[in-house]
Amino acid sequence: MTKRNKTSIVFVGSGAIATALGNILAQDEDYLVTLLSIEKDVIESVNAEHVNEKYFPTVRLSPLLRATEDKSVLGSADMVFLAIPSVTIVEYLTHNRENLSPEAILVNLAKGFGNERDIIPDCLAQILPNPLATLKGPSFAREIINRQPTAFTLASENEDLFDVFDELFDNTTIHLDYSTDVRGVEYASILKNIYAIIIGIVDAHYDSPNLRSLVLTLAINEMRSLISRFGGREETMFHYCGFGDFTLTALNDLSRNRTLGLLIGKGFFTSNISDKVVLEGRIAVNVLCEQLSGQEGACVQFPLITELHKVFNQEYDIKNFVSRILRRHN
């Protein structure tokens, strides 16, 4: 990281997670923290009133946190956090790479694929020379901005970056563990959305701690095997990005993907609604099952994701979902 009087940190995006993390870092006067946004109302409220009226209307932000629509801030950034939807990141950086310093550390916060089948760091490595990291963990933005202790896994193939992030979040409420398994961390963050949908479907039908624990165990083992199948390390499942992020997403009603599962399970999620709703988990099911389709024994080895794929892609009697995943497992 280039040393100057102040370290320049830019968040691409001004949504909940960008605002929450940006506000945490802006408490340190050694950091110049900027939200790069296309939302003019957010920019105005952050700069004039020190409030993000769209995402946190009741939370007073640090007066040192600034917002702008001027992409030239990328040129002086030491670190760029990518806090926009996963499906937009590669296109955004492709169009704006001339604005970036090649030394800026790029940090992926998005949880999803960068294109039809590749993880975001792999896509970015093909178009940019920048050092790359990914930051994933059990992290509702509302709790971060309220200064609740929150954990992330910081993954990078460059272990020298670990000290950079250790210093960055020192004396904050953010706690990190570290991994060089970038693929495993990315896939863990993708898979947790899928299996949160499954837990939501199960809970929509049964208020049963026994059954929930049974399916949670099956899900964790299936996720662990899939991480390995796609080139990651199984032990990554037991970092914050794995077990921690999955249980947060699967068991809390603030989770959009769990809520999607509850809607499906209750019969409220029709094909008409499905076509209008874009959620990371729903997209990832189709991507992963397409990749698994040519692999021998995949349907037997991964019965939960295989059954969920059927829910999204054919006429399906959701009342039979639980009995079918249990029968397929046995």
MIFI-185207 format. One line per 2 residues: number of its first residue (from 1); their letters; for each residue x, y, z of C-alpha. Coordinates in nm, 4 decimals. Layout:
NUM) A) X/Y/Z  ...
***
This chain:
1) MT) 0.0000/0.0000/0.0000  0.1400/0.3398/-0.0980
3) KR) 0.2098/0.5533/0.2092  0.0842/0.9089/0.2167
5) NK) -0.0367/1.1407/0.4898  -0.3680/0.9606/0.4717
7) TS) -0.4512/0.6204/0.3311  -0.7222/0.6545/0.0680
9) IV) -0.9969/0.3911/0.0855  -1.2784/0.3854/-0.1697
11) FV) -1.5944/0.1775/-0.1482  -1.7511/0.1180/-0.4883
13) GS) -2.1147/0.1329/-0.3865  -2.3039/0.3139/-0.1134
15) GA) -2.5399/0.0418/0.0071  -2.5682/-0.1074/0.3522
17) IA) -2.2395/-0.3001/0.3732  -2.0330/-0.0232/0.2102
19) TA) -2.1785/0.2382/0.4435  -2.1372/0.0211/0.7523
21) LG) -1.7743/-0.0755/0.6889  -1.6888/0.2687/0.5535
23) NI) -1.8226/0.4294/0.8676  -1.6158/0.1955/1.0862
25) LA) -1.2959/0.2835/0.9010  -1.3734/0.6548/0.8815
27) QD) -1.3417/0.6793/1.2607  -0.9650/0.6689/1.2121
29) ED) -0.8378/1.0076/1.1013  -0.5472/0.8416/0.9200
31) YL) -0.7922/0.7077/0.6615  -0.9659/0.9064/0.3905
33) VT) -1.2802/0.6996/0.3274  -1.5089/0.7653/0.0307
35) LL) -1.8264/0.6005/-0.0943  -1.8280/0.6049/-0.4756
37) SI) -2.1945/0.6044/-0.5673  -2.4402/0.6561/-0.8507
39) EK) -2.7188/0.7412/-0.6039  -2.7331/1.1191/-0.5903
41) DV) -2.9721/1.1252/-0.2943  -2.7343/0.9094/-0.0905
43) IE) -2.4355/1.1257/-0.1835  -2.6175/1.4391/-0.0772
45) SV) -2.7419/1.2986/0.2532  -2.4006/1.1544/0.3471
47) NA) -2.2132/1.4757/0.2717  -2.4660/1.7302/0.3952
49) EH) -2.6363/1.5510/0.6847  -2.3922/1.2688/0.7697
51) VN) -2.6734/1.0176/0.7284  -2.7415/0.7575/0.4626
53) EK) -3.1139/0.8235/0.4436  -3.1799/0.5307/0.2095
55) YF) -3.0129/0.2542/0.4106  -2.9584/0.3825/0.7681
57) PT) -3.1874/0.6844/0.8146  -3.1562/0.6842/1.1943
59) VR) -2.7795/0.6348/1.2209  -2.5442/0.9303/1.2508
61) LS) -2.2354/0.8721/1.0347  -1.8833/0.9943/1.0913
63) PL) -1.8365/1.3439/0.9485  -1.5137/1.2107/0.7975
65) LR) -1.7027/0.9682/0.5727  -1.7561/1.1259/0.2324
67) AT) -1.9505/1.0274/-0.0804  -1.9033/1.1156/-0.4461
69) ED) -2.0006/1.0181/-0.7992  -1.6610/1.1261/-0.9342
71) KS) -1.4758/0.8120/-1.0478  -1.1443/0.9961/-1.0464
73) VL) -1.1178/0.9055/-0.6749  -1.0223/0.5567/-0.7918
75) GS) -0.6943/0.6925/-0.9247  -0.5673/0.7937/-0.5811
77) AD) -0.7127/0.4973/-0.3908  -0.4781/0.2699/-0.1982
79) MV) -0.7578/0.0225/-0.1391  -1.0852/-0.0327/-0.3252
81) FL) -1.3670/-0.2326/-0.1665  -1.6104/-0.3729/-0.4233
83) AI) -1.9567/-0.3480/-0.2676  -2.1836/-0.3720/-0.5719
85) PS) -2.3759/-0.6794/-0.6941  -2.1538/-0.9668/-0.8033
87) VT) -2.2989/-0.9733/-1.1564  -2.1867/-0.6125/-1.2157
89) IV) -1.8316/-0.6153/-1.0770  -1.6381/-0.7462/-1.3767
91) EY) -1.8133/-0.5136/-1.6213  -1.7681/-0.2163/-1.3872
93) LT) -1.3934/-0.2668/-1.3473  -1.3485/-0.3445/-1.7155
95) HN) -1.5002/-0.0078/-1.8014  -1.3139/0.1785/-1.5271
97) RE) -0.9748/0.0076/-1.5107  -0.7999/0.3116/-1.6590
99) NL) -0.9090/0.5065/-1.3511  -0.7442/0.2577/-1.1129
101) SP) -0.3927/0.2684/-0.9809  -0.2353/-0.0720/-1.0571
103) EA) -0.1074/-0.0786/-0.6991  -0.4496/-0.0402/-0.5382
105) IL) -0.5597/-0.3436/-0.3380  -0.8967/-0.4687/-0.4650
107) VN) -1.1207/-0.6261/-0.2015  -1.4238/-0.8259/-0.3122
109) LA) -1.7231/-0.8031/-0.0773  -1.9795/-0.9477/-0.3194
111) KG) -2.1078/-1.3034/-0.2781  -2.1665/-1.4573/-0.6179
113) FG) -2.0087/-1.5454/-0.9515  -1.8287/-1.2905/-1.1656
115) NE) -1.9699/-1.4314/-1.4871  -2.1615/-1.7424/-1.5877
117) RD) -1.9303/-1.9803/-1.4028  -1.6124/-1.8129/-1.2693
119) II) -1.5521/-1.6628/-0.9269  -1.4870/-1.2894/-0.9130
121) PD) -1.1130/-1.2985/-0.8224  -1.0441/-1.5285/-1.1191
123) CL) -1.2277/-1.2881/-1.3505  -1.0441/-0.9843/-1.2146
125) AQ) -0.7024/-1.1498/-1.2359  -0.7541/-1.1809/-1.6111
127) IL) -0.8092/-0.8092/-1.6659  -0.6195/-0.6280/-1.3886
129) PN) -0.2674/-0.6430/-1.2377  -0.3847/-0.5304/-0.8937
131) PL) -0.3318/-0.7265/-0.5720  -0.6574/-0.9047/-0.4861
133) AT) -0.8302/-1.0020/-0.1643  -1.1758/-1.1200/-0.0677
135) LK) -1.3586/-1.0424/0.2565  -1.6475/-1.2701/0.3600
137) GP) -1.8178/-1.3542/0.6856  -2.1307/-1.3524/0.9034
139) SF) -2.2003/-0.9819/0.8765  -2.5403/-0.8165/0.8791
141) AR) -2.4639/-0.4537/0.7972  -2.7134/-0.3275/1.0553
143) EI) -2.5085/-0.4862/1.3324  -2.1778/-0.3594/1.1930
145) IN) -2.2979/-0.0003/1.1889  -2.4262/-0.0416/1.5457
147) RQ) -2.0750/-0.1514/1.6431  -2.1541/-0.5116/1.7282
149) PT) -1.8442/-0.7355/1.7122  -1.8393/-0.8900/1.3651
151) AF) -1.6123/-1.1502/1.2041  -1.4806/-1.1867/0.8499
153) TL) -1.2400/-1.4137/0.6683  -0.9803/-1.2220/0.4691
155) AS) -0.8500/-1.4384/0.1854  -0.5644/-1.3648/-0.0508
157) EN) -0.2962/-1.5661/-0.2236  -0.0576/-1.2892/-0.1157
159) ED) 0.0031/-1.3434/0.2565  0.1779/-1.0065/0.2811
161) LF) -0.1676/-0.8480/0.2654  -0.2677/-1.0083/0.5963
163) DV) -0.0645/-0.7549/0.7939  -0.2209/-0.4717/0.5935
165) FD) -0.5722/-0.5769/0.6932  -0.4693/-0.6550/1.0489
167) EL) -0.3579/-0.2937/1.0793  -0.6592/-0.1622/0.8882
169) FD) -0.9143/-0.3071/1.1300  -0.7057/-0.2727/1.4447
171) NT) -0.9027/-0.1165/1.7326  -1.2362/-0.1677/1.5543
173) TI) -1.5236/-0.4086/1.6136  -1.4174/-0.6110/1.3074
175) HL) -1.2378/-0.9392/1.3798  -1.0552/-1.1344/1.1094
177) DY) -0.9251/-1.4779/1.0384  -0.7062/-1.5363/0.7348
179) ST) -0.6773/-1.7843/0.4501  -0.4864/-1.8285/0.1262
181) DV) -0.7724/-2.0442/-0.0047  -0.9388/-1.7783/-0.2177
183) RG) -1.1421/-2.0337/-0.4162  -1.2684/-2.2013/-0.1017
185) VE) -1.3690/-1.8726/0.0596  -1.5502/-1.7545/-0.2535
187) YA) -1.7362/-2.0837/-0.2934  -1.8284/-2.0908/0.0760
189) SI) -1.9892/-1.7476/0.0400  -2.1817/-1.8630/-0.2682
191) LK) -2.2950/-2.1940/-0.1223  -2.4223/-2.0488/0.2046
193) NI) -2.6957/-1.8633/0.0147  -2.8096/-2.1842/-0.1550
195) YA) -2.8284/-2.3865/0.1626  -2.9970/-2.1026/0.3521
197) II) -3.2840/-2.1368/0.1022  -3.3042/-2.5079/0.1849
199) IG) -3.3177/-2.4424/0.5600  -3.5911/-2.1848/0.4971
201) IV) -3.7995/-2.4408/0.3065  -3.7564/-2.6951/0.5871
203) DA) -3.8526/-2.4424/0.8565  -4.1588/-2.3372/0.6584
205) HY) -4.2956/-2.6899/0.6935  -4.1730/-2.7985/1.0372
207) DS) -4.1016/-2.6114/1.3592  -3.8683/-2.8919/1.4582
209) PN) -3.5261/-2.8364/1.6182  -3.4464/-3.2034/1.5578
211) LR) -3.5152/-3.1828/1.1850  -3.3450/-2.8444/1.1502
213) SL) -3.0270/-2.9801/1.3108  -3.0412/-3.2872/1.0891
215) VL) -3.0641/-3.0824/0.7706  -2.8046/-2.8314/0.8934
217) TL) -2.5610/-3.1185/0.9365  -2.6351/-3.2561/0.5900
219) AI) -2.5955/-2.9068/0.4446  -2.2592/-2.8410/0.6113
221) NE) -2.1207/-3.1724/0.4877  -2.2529/-3.1129/0.1366
223) MR) -2.1027/-2.7621/0.1303  -1.7693/-2.8951/0.2544
225) SL) -1.7614/-3.1540/-0.0247  -1.8597/-2.9000/-0.2892
227) IS) -1.5859/-2.6591/-0.1811  -1.3373/-2.9397/-0.2356
229) RF) -1.5002/-3.0408/-0.5663  -1.4507/-2.6876/-0.7026
231) GG) -1.0875/-2.6533/-0.6006  -1.1030/-2.5189/-0.2461
233) RE) -0.9963/-2.6733/0.0819  -1.2520/-2.8501/0.3017
235) ET) -1.1207/-2.6889/0.6199  -1.2229/-2.3479/0.4830
237) MF) -1.5776/-2.4419/0.5816  -1.4708/-2.3882/0.9417
239) HY) -1.3496/-2.0320/0.8962  -1.5821/-1.7383/0.9606
241) CG) -1.6729/-1.7371/0.5908  -1.8010/-2.0947/0.6103
243) FG) -1.9819/-2.2258/0.9151  -2.0301/-1.8784/1.0614
245) DF) -2.1709/-1.7143/0.7494  -2.3893/-2.0150/0.6672
247) TL) -2.5549/-2.0316/1.0100  -2.6119/-1.6552/1.0139
249) TA) -2.7786/-1.6695/0.6721  -2.9720/-1.9921/0.7299
251) LN) -3.1130/-1.9216/1.0762  -3.1927/-1.5491/1.0826
253) DL) -3.5003/-1.3940/0.9256  -3.2998/-1.0860/0.8205
255) SR) -3.1485/-1.3139/0.5541  -3.3018/-1.2675/0.2095
257) NR) -3.2185/-1.6201/0.0999  -3.3675/-1.7794/0.4114
259) TL) -3.6755/-1.5644/0.3513  -3.6876/-1.6905/-0.0061
261) GL) -3.6875/-2.0460/0.1295  -3.9692/-1.9639/0.3705
263) LI) -4.1758/-1.8175/0.0854  -4.1151/-2.1233/-0.1304
265) GK) -4.2018/-2.3563/0.1537  -4.5270/-2.1735/0.2266
267) GF) -4.6240/-2.1758/-0.1414  -4.6086/-1.7972/-0.1837
269) FT) -4.3189/-1.7875/-0.4283  -4.4794/-1.8343/-0.7689
271) SN) -4.3022/-1.8577/-1.1049  -4.4267/-1.5063/-1.1843
273) IS) -4.2565/-1.3658/-0.8749  -3.9509/-1.5829/-0.9351
275) DK) -3.8866/-1.4197/-1.2713  -3.8797/-1.0755/-1.1090
277) VV) -3.6584/-1.1566/-0.8099  -3.2825/-1.1848/-0.8426
279) LE) -3.1145/-1.3417/-0.5415  -2.7593/-1.4740/-0.5232
281) GR) -2.8672/-1.8180/-0.4050  -3.1184/-1.8743/-0.6798
283) IA) -2.8686/-1.7780/-0.9514  -2.5928/-1.9909/-0.8005
285) VN) -2.8079/-2.3067/-0.7854  -2.8384/-2.3151/-1.1633
287) VL) -2.4713/-2.2296/-1.2223  -2.3407/-2.4981/-0.9882
289) CE) -2.5825/-2.7699/-1.0965  -2.4911/-2.7068/-1.4591
291) QL) -2.1255/-2.7601/-1.3692  -2.2084/-3.0731/-1.1696
293) SG) -2.4328/-3.2219/-1.4360  -2.1482/-3.3812/-1.6279
295) QE) -1.9828/-3.5294/-1.3196  -2.0540/-3.8913/-1.2359
297) GA) -2.2400/-3.9492/-0.9102  -2.3051/-3.5810/-0.8403
299) CV) -2.6813/-3.6255/-0.7944  -2.6238/-3.8961/-0.5344
301) QF) -2.3437/-3.7118/-0.3556  -2.5228/-3.3758/-0.3404
303) PL) -2.8938/-3.4496/-0.2900  -2.9871/-3.1187/-0.1261
305) IT) -2.8690/-2.8865/-0.4015  -2.9950/-3.1302/-0.6661
307) EL) -3.3444/-3.1234/-0.5177  -3.3434/-2.7437/-0.4859
309) HK) -3.2470/-2.7200/-0.8528  -3.5647/-2.9124/-0.9349
311) VF) -3.7700/-2.6677/-0.7278  -3.6478/-2.3783/-0.9418
313) NQ) -3.6661/-2.5504/-1.2785  -3.9704/-2.7768/-1.2988
315) EY) -4.3209/-2.8270/-1.1681  -4.2666/-2.9292/-0.8090
317) DI) -4.4924/-3.0189/-0.5160  -4.3072/-2.8399/-0.2371
319) KN) -4.4901/-3.0437/0.0284  -4.2661/-3.3362/-0.0680
321) FV) -3.9354/-3.1477/-0.0441  -3.8314/-3.2643/0.3023
323) SR) -3.9275/-3.6272/0.2486  -3.7427/-3.6291/-0.0828
325) IL) -3.4138/-3.4883/0.0520  -3.4228/-3.7329/0.3416
327) RR) -3.5018/-4.0266/0.1135  -3.2269/-3.9261/-0.1297
329) HN) -2.9800/-3.8978/0.1571  -3.0630/-4.2433/0.2858
***
